[in-house]
């Protein structure tokens, strides 16, 4: 990969492990003062976070149905107290 900032299309063809390895490598280069490496490292890290976020969303359980009446509404629909 050259020092031009990669596009999302270019990053889509890189597997997750390689993407992390490249992000760490480019961030280390940027940390040593290579100013051109900052943009590349940032783009790689953004893609890593995007993929992680997507995989975590897929692990969430389906959304539970909303209760018929919010718990904080103490009064019934016609203004009378709810009978328990």
N, C-alpha and C positions, 0 to 999 in steps of 0.2 A: 504494500500500500504506500503510495507516495505521500508527501506532506500536505496535499490539498485535502480539504475537509470532505469526507465521504458523504454521499447522498444516502437517503433511506433505502433506495433501490439497491445500491451497492452493499449496504449493510445487511439486507434481507438474505443474501446468499451466504452469509457467514454463520456457522453453527454457534450455539451458545457458549461452549467452552472456549472456542477460538476467539470469540468476541470479548470475553472477559480477559483472556490472556493479552490480546491486543490493547485493551483499555488500560490494563496495568502497565504494560510496556510504554505506551505513549504518555501516560501520566508521569511515569518515572523520567522520561525524556524531558517533559515539560518542567518537572521539578528541578532538573539540572540546568534550566535556563533556556532551553530551546523554545523560542517564542512561537514558532510555527506549529509546535506539537500541542500547544494548548487547545487550539480549535479541533484538532483531530481527536485528542483525548476526550474533550467535551462531547463531541458527536458520538463517540463509542460508548461513553458512560450513559448518555441519554438513551441510546438504544438498549443498553443493558437494563436500565430502570423500566423502560417501556415493556420489555419482554417479561420482566419479573412481575410487574403490575398485572399484566394480562394473565400470567399463569396463576397468580394469587386470586384474581377474580374468578377464575374457573373453579377454584377450590371452595368457594363460598356456597353454603347451602341455599336452596331456593328461598326467595323472600316469603316470610310467613304472611298469611292473610291478616288484614287490619281488623281490629275488634269492631263489633257493630257500633259501639258507642265508646268514645274516649273515657278512660278511667276517671278523669278529673271533672266530668260533667255529672253533678250530683242530682240534677233535676231531670225529670222525664221530658218527653217531647211537648206536652201540653202545660208545662209549668208545675206539675204535681211532683212531690217527692217520689223517688223510685222505691217501690216496695221490695224489700229483701226477703 
